[in-house]
Amino acid sequence: MQAINTEWTTTEEEVAKKAFDIAYKREIGALIDSVRYRASSLAEIEDMWRLHDFLSVKRHEVDGRYDYRLPTLVFVFAGLVKDGWLSLNELEGLNADKIAKIAALTCM
């Protein structure tokens, strides 16, 4: 079995950064919309605490998901594609082996 090339060219780093930022903006935009909706229906203090708990969980999820370290980006991108925040097409420009690995990981 051939090893995946873990080195990143300057072009790949640019593609990766752009894709990472796109996914982040999409997810944050969706989160903001969700928070606006939830906040608009606050009626009782319990609703506010539920919103607080929701935000705490989301902060933990987002902070854990968006880790821009080159050695782990293949796994980060696989998760983002699997969760619908990014498409494989938006990773065009990465090495074919990296895209194949990302595609394979999204099926797991």
C-alpha positions as CSV (number, residue, x, y, z in Angstrom):
1,M,0.0,0.0,0.0
2,Q,1.4,3.4,-1.0
3,A,1.7,6.0,1.8
4,I,-0.3,9.2,1.5
5,N,1.8,12.3,0.8
6,T,1.6,14.3,4.0
7,E,3.6,17.3,2.7
8,W,1.6,20.4,1.7
9,T,2.6,22.6,-1.3
10,T,2.1,26.3,-1.1
11,T,-0.8,25.9,-3.5
12,E,-2.4,23.2,-1.4
13,E,-2.0,25.3,1.7
14,E,-3.9,28.1,-0.1
15,V,-6.6,25.8,-1.2
16,A,-6.9,24.3,2.3
17,K,-7.1,27.7,4.0
18,K,-9.8,28.9,1.6
19,A,-11.8,25.7,2.0
20,F,-11.4,25.8,5.8
21,D,-12.6,29.4,5.9
22,I,-15.6,28.6,3.7
23,A,-16.7,25.7,5.9
24,Y,-16.2,27.8,9.1
25,K,-18.3,30.7,7.7
26,R,-21.0,28.3,6.7
27,E,-21.3,26.6,10.0
28,I,-21.1,29.9,12.0
29,G,-23.7,31.4,9.8
30,A,-26.0,28.5,10.4
31,L,-25.3,28.7,14.1
32,I,-26.1,32.4,14.3
33,D,-29.4,31.8,12.5
34,S,-30.2,29.0,14.9
35,V,-29.4,31.2,17.9
36,R,-31.5,34.1,16.5
37,Y,-34.4,31.8,16.1
38,R,-34.0,30.3,19.6
39,A,-33.5,33.7,21.2
40,S,-36.6,35.1,19.5
41,S,-38.7,32.4,21.3
42,L,-37.4,32.9,24.8
43,A,-40.4,33.0,27.2
44,E,-39.0,31.8,30.5
45,I,-35.8,31.7,32.3
46,E,-35.5,27.9,31.6
47,D,-35.5,28.8,27.9
48,M,-32.5,31.1,28.4
49,W,-30.6,28.4,30.3
50,R,-31.3,25.9,27.5
51,L,-30.0,28.4,25.0
52,H,-26.9,28.8,27.2
53,D,-26.4,25.0,27.3
54,F,-26.9,24.8,23.5
55,L,-24.3,27.5,23.0
56,S,-21.8,25.8,25.4
57,V,-22.1,22.5,23.4
58,K,-21.8,24.3,20.1
59,R,-18.7,26.2,21.2
60,H,-17.1,23.0,22.2
61,E,-18.0,21.3,18.9
62,V,-16.9,24.2,16.8
63,D,-13.6,24.7,18.7
64,G,-12.9,21.0,18.3
65,R,-13.8,20.7,14.7
66,Y,-11.9,23.7,13.3
67,D,-8.3,22.7,14.0
68,Y,-6.1,24.2,11.3
69,R,-2.9,22.1,11.7
70,L,-1.6,20.7,8.5
71,P,-0.9,17.2,9.8
72,T,-4.6,16.8,10.8
73,L,-6.3,18.7,7.9
74,V,-7.2,15.5,6.0
75,F,-9.2,14.4,8.9
76,V,-10.7,17.8,9.5
77,F,-11.8,18.1,5.9
78,A,-13.3,14.6,6.0
79,G,-15.4,15.6,8.9
80,L,-16.5,18.8,7.3
81,V,-17.5,17.0,4.1
82,K,-19.3,14.3,6.0
83,D,-21.2,16.9,8.0
84,G,-22.1,18.9,4.9
85,W,-20.1,22.1,5.6
86,L,-17.8,21.5,2.7
87,S,-17.9,19.6,-0.6
88,L,-15.1,17.6,-2.2
89,N,-15.2,20.0,-5.2
90,E,-14.1,22.8,-2.9
91,L,-10.9,20.9,-2.2
92,E,-9.9,20.8,-5.8
93,G,-6.2,21.8,-6.0
94,L,-5.2,19.4,-3.3
95,N,-3.1,16.3,-4.2
96,A,-5.2,13.5,-5.6
97,D,-4.1,11.2,-2.8
98,K,-5.3,13.6,-0.2
99,I,-8.7,14.0,-1.9
100,A,-9.0,10.2,-2.2
101,K,-8.2,9.8,1.5
102,I,-10.7,12.5,2.5
103,A,-13.4,10.9,0.3
104,A,-12.7,7.5,1.8
105,L,-12.8,8.9,5.4
106,T,-16.2,10.5,4.7
107,C,-17.6,7.0,4.2
108,M,-16.6,5.8,7.6
